[in-house]
Structure formats: C-alpha cells, structure tokens
Amino acid sequence: MSADHLRAVPDDHAGSGLDGPTRGRGALSPVAGVIGLAGLVYGAVSATDAGLGGRDPVGLVLTVGVGLGFAGWLFSRHTGRAALALGAVLLLAVSGGAIMAFSGFGAVAVGVAGLCAATRGELRGAVLLAGAGVVAAWVALAVTGHGFVGVAAAAAGALVGLLLGISRRQQQARERADAELVLERERGVVEHERAELLAERNRIAREVHDVLAHTLSALSVQMTALDSLVEAGAEAADIRAAIGRNRRLVVEGLEETRRAVQALRDQPVALDDQLSALTAAQGATLRTSGPTRSLPPAAGVALLRVAQESLTNARKHAPGARVTVDLTYGEGHTTLTVTNTTSPGPGPGQDRPTELASTGSGYGLHSMRERVELAGGTFGAGPEGEGWRVGAEVPG
C-alpha cells in the first residue's frame, strides 16, 4: 500500500475549490475536528484507564496513538500531504484495534479510521487501512487471551466506518459537480453577454461605415468635379448644379444617419415613406403593392440599404437609365426589387461615368447580401435583359 491510496486534499479544495455552496458542508470544520479529537481521546482514556496513575501503561500508549492518529489526519487535510494521512490513519486504526483488548471502544476507533480513510482515499486503500485495525484487534485479543468476539466487533466498526466514509465522499463529489455546473452556467452567461456586446459593436460599426462611406465618398467625388468645373471656367448654372448635388448628398447623409440611429434604437422602420423620399431624390420610380406596414429595424434597414446601394450603382454605371423600385408586402415577408434599363448616357447636369463609376470599395453587393442574410432574408443580383436587377426578401 502506498500514499497514492490515500490522497489527502486540503479542506478548502475538498468540495468545488470555490467559495460557493459546498464550502463548509462537504468539509469537516476545525471546531468539529477538535470536538471529534477530544471525544476519541476521552473514550480511549475511559476504556484503558490511561494516565499517570493508570493500571496499564500500554493503555496510555494506545490512547496517545489514537489521539496522534486522528490529529495527524486532521492536519493532513489542510496540508495535502498524502504520506502523513496514510501514516496517521494507520496509527489510528492499529491503536484502536489494540484497545479492543481493554474495551469495546476500540471498535469505535477502528470505525473512525475506516471513515477517515474512505472519505479521503481510494476504496482499496481504505479497506486495507481499516483491515489493519481488525488485524491489530485480533493480535491484541490473542496476546491477552480474550475471546475473539471482539474481532467481529472491530470488523463491524470498520465496515460501518467505511460505509459512512464512502457516503460522505459521494456527497462531496455531488457537491463538487453541482458547484462546477453552476460555474459553467455563469461562464455561459458571461460568454453570451460578451457575444451580444461584440455583435452590437459590429452592428454599430457597420451602420457608421455604411453611412459615412457612402456619403463621404460620393461627396469627395462631387467636390473634385466641382473643382474641375471652376478651373475649367464653367458657366454659373453648371457650378450651381454641382453645388446642388453636393448639398443633396449632405442632406442624404444626415437622413441616413437618422435612420441608422433609429435602427440602433430598435424602432420600427416605415420603409415605404423612406423609399418614397429616396426614389424622388434619385429620380427613380417607386411601385408599392400589398398592405403597407412598419418592418422590424433589421429587416427595414436592410431593404433600405439595398435600395440605396442599387440606386447609387445605377447612377454610377448607367447614368440616365430608367430605374424602377418595386416594394411588395407579402404574408410574413417583404420583397424589394430594383431594376434599371440600359444607360442612354448622361444627360445635361447628370453625373458622368468617369466621375462615379470608379468610386466605392467594390464590396457593395457583398455588403448588401450580408445585411439581408443577417436579417434572415435572401438576396440576389444579376443582369436582366439589357439592364440589371437586384432583389431582396426579408421576413416581416
């Protein structure tokens, strides 16, 4: 038998290792340990008549062995020394078994040794240690010429102690498992809140990026075009038209910012009203079918961004083309379709392809698809006839 058979674990770690529900329940408190030690010593003294004036000095030795064994076991629980626990329980069991030559109290000491061993160690090691107490009782009874009924009493005490120790150890294991489950649940809640926080940050970043990138990139191009007009000595009417386009972009940017804030506050989106203003400003045709209703923020803003990006792309790549926006309210879903014909070329005062076609990051379609899919919808884009078609459908 080795020290590995009796793993002494500090009391504070006998449960879950946490300052939680298991602390103080699965572990023996110092006060209870002192009371148990005092009870064992008193019982051994009474059983052997130990003391300076005792009848048999062997009783004093055995009483000291019982006291030292239990005290050493208590100390090993706080230090985690397996070797100390092994020696202490062995001393307690042997001393208790030998006391059977004096009194039946020795069975109690052997039972306590079995309890200590089974609580802190493996079952095989605990049985061997408790069995050492039974063997000691057999030897002591044989040497003193007493009957062997005491051996059965010592064996019964050892068995009861082992059963109590196993039960206590199982209770400690259940408490550890419960505490670990509570800890895992708390970690899960923290991770969920962290994931929600990161998702909200990404959402805010996406809104800010879409608003600023769209408005500022277009405004930068228009400012460059205005500068070119001034340097070329363009007529006042052309300059005023360019300034008007810049002003319109600023107004659109402010409106988009308002919509983004509205979405971040989870306010319903009146999509038809916002599309009416957007298409009117872009010179597109809006057709609405089905009973109108406000959409959830994510769905409404996703369709609005699709319409905005599609109109911008049409202005970039097909200036002067006829653009139609179809908004259909179905049962449980809303569909947006933006189509444009082939470009007849820029008309008077319209953006030329060289001014806008090369602007943007090139991720417009990807961004639209991502937005719609995050809202739980579907997205598609591609050529239709001689023009282009963009379609999106979202629940709501």
Secondary structure as UniProt FT lines:
FT   HELIX           3..5
FT   HELIX           11..13
FT   TURN            21..25
FT   HELIX           30..48
FT   TURN            52..53
FT   HELIX           57..79
FT   HELIX           82..99
FT   TURN            100..102
FT   HELIX           105..120
FT   HELIX           123..144
FT   HELIX           149..231
FT   TURN            232..233
FT   HELIX           236..264
FT   TURN            265..266
FT   HELIX           271..282
FT   STRAND          285..289
FT   HELIX           297..317
FT   TURN            319..320
FT   STRAND          323..329
FT   STRAND          333..340
FT   TURN            348..349
FT   HELIX           353..356
FT   TURN            357..358
FT   HELIX           364..374
FT   TURN            375..376
FT   STRAND          378..384
FT   TURN            385..386
FT   STRAND          387..395
//
